[in-house]
């Protein structure tokens, strides 16, 4: 596959590669120079809680969870 470097120095990975490897916007890569004109991209590992804030913000609106009356388990 071929791609180009933009005028801003950005490299675009073809959609087929992104889809095949599950690459999402914002993921970070290390770039290693192997030799003149030869480079290697290595995806950085995501932190264990990556996406947690987005998941929490996607929860229903405030007031969605309402406490319910229940009997105490102390009497069991």
C-alpha positions as CSV (number, residue, x, y, z in Angstrom):
1,X,0.0,0.0,0.0
2,X,1.1,3.5,-0.7
3,X,0.6,6.7,1.3
4,X,2.0,10.2,1.2
5,X,3.4,12.7,3.7
6,X,1.2,15.9,4.0
7,X,2.6,19.4,3.9
8,X,2.4,19.3,7.7
9,X,4.6,16.2,7.8
10,X,1.7,13.9,8.7
11,X,1.5,10.3,7.5
12,X,-1.9,8.8,6.9
13,X,-2.3,5.0,7.4
14,X,-4.6,3.5,4.8
15,X,-8.1,2.8,6.0
16,X,-7.7,-0.9,5.3
17,X,-4.7,-1.1,7.7
18,X,-6.5,0.9,10.4
19,X,-9.6,-1.3,10.2
20,X,-7.7,-4.5,10.2
21,X,-5.6,-3.6,13.3
22,X,-8.3,-1.6,15.2
23,X,-6.4,1.6,15.1
24,X,-8.5,4.5,16.4
25,X,-7.9,8.3,16.2
26,X,-5.7,9.5,19.0
27,X,-3.7,6.3,19.4
28,X,0.0,6.9,19.7
29,X,2.9,5.3,18.0
30,X,6.7,5.2,18.4
31,X,8.6,5.8,15.2
32,X,12.0,4.0,15.0
33,X,14.5,4.9,12.3
34,X,16.0,1.6,11.0
35,X,18.1,3.0,8.1
36,X,18.0,5.8,5.6
37,X,14.4,5.9,4.2
38,X,13.3,2.9,6.3
39,X,11.2,3.4,9.4
40,X,9.1,1.3,11.8
41,X,5.9,2.3,13.5
42,X,5.1,0.6,16.9
43,X,1.7,1.2,18.5
44,X,2.1,2.2,22.2
45,X,0.2,0.1,24.7
46,X,-2.9,1.9,26.0
47,X,-3.2,2.4,29.8
48,X,-5.5,-0.2,31.5
49,X,-8.2,2.4,32.1
50,X,-8.0,4.0,28.6
51,X,-11.5,5.2,27.7
52,X,-12.8,5.0,31.2
53,X,-13.7,8.7,31.3
54,X,-15.6,8.5,28.0
55,X,-17.5,5.5,29.2
56,X,-18.4,7.3,32.5
57,X,-19.5,10.4,30.6
58,X,-21.7,8.2,28.4
59,X,-23.8,7.1,31.4
60,X,-27.5,8.2,31.5
61,X,-28.4,11.7,32.7
62,X,-28.2,12.6,36.4
63,X,-31.1,11.2,38.4
64,X,-31.3,8.1,36.2
65,X,-30.3,5.9,39.2
66,X,-32.7,6.3,42.0
67,X,-32.1,4.5,45.4
68,X,-34.9,2.1,46.3
69,X,-36.3,1.3,49.7
70,X,-35.1,-2.1,50.9
71,X,-35.1,-4.0,54.1
72,X,-31.9,-4.2,56.1
73,X,-29.9,-7.4,55.9
74,X,-29.0,-7.0,59.6
75,X,-32.2,-8.9,60.6
76,X,-31.5,-11.9,58.5
